[in-house]
Amino acid sequence: MSKTRVLLTTTSFQDTPGSHHDLLAAAGFDVVRERGPLSEGRMLELAGDFDAYLCGDDAMTRAVISKSLPRLKVISKYGIGLDKIDVRAATDLKVPVLFTPGVNHTTVAEHTFALLLAAVRNLVVEANHTAAGRWTRITGNELCGKTLAIVGFGRIGKEVAVRAHAFGLKLVGYGNYWDEDFARWYGIERVATIDDALRLADIVSLHTKLTPATRHLINAKNLPLLKRGAVIVNCARGEILELSALVDALKSHKLLAYAADVLDQEPPPADHPLLGLPNVIITPHIGSRTHESVQRQATCAVENLTRYLTGQKPIAQANEF
């Protein structure tokens, strides 16, 4: 009997040492490795030759899933974001989509504050000045006493709130999910609309899923509601903001800074309009890439895969049929 053939595409899984490699090896799969995220075109070239995908942010479209059948048995997502997977198509075609909740909220919350502090204290440009032999000192801004609007109050948003509370920030929250006891404990004011959140905010931190409802949630119509000199931090998805409106706000200095770990195109083209702007900090989607978080995510993804293929209930499944 031939081995179960698995396509592994997530680079943080592959590049980070840890016990997850032993766990995958012990499963006895025939593992083929690619450097993702893979485009739809590349996925279509590979589709049909695998029993399972252990994927990151590859383009799992209806066309890809359809071509992967009848051999494909399961998609195991490394991570929590499912916007690159056509879950409806997978459900229609009876392909389970597994994912790994609860593995990266601490790591992403810490990265959120790394970006925020870098933005308000000019850390990147100042470090580069010093490295180049220039003793150039720029006056920055404090966080204490400012109002932080957290958009999306799942695990990551709540972890950001814990850290923000310690920094003395005033907190407002917007999102479908709401933990009333948590909000009361940390003094978080709930607002009814994204417009209300923007009106109150000195800083906006994005932690919501990308869905049709949240695509361009912040756009040319409501971005002007922000105070002049506001900061936006984005560790969610690039498409939550309307790109042209964001660029205009940065160039006009309506925004003091935009600090993000995500872009609408990853990796970005050399002429991406956000690259090179002096009030922008972009990191290459590393918010969940720590040794601790990678091992948690990878272990969960492999366990999901092996459980499903051996007839056991996976840790988390995104679709039912």
Order of alpha helices (4+ residues) and beta strands (2+ residues): beta-alpha-alpha-beta-alpha-beta-alpha-beta-alpha-beta-alpha-alpha-beta-alpha-beta-alpha-beta-alpha-beta-beta-alpha-beta-beta-alpha
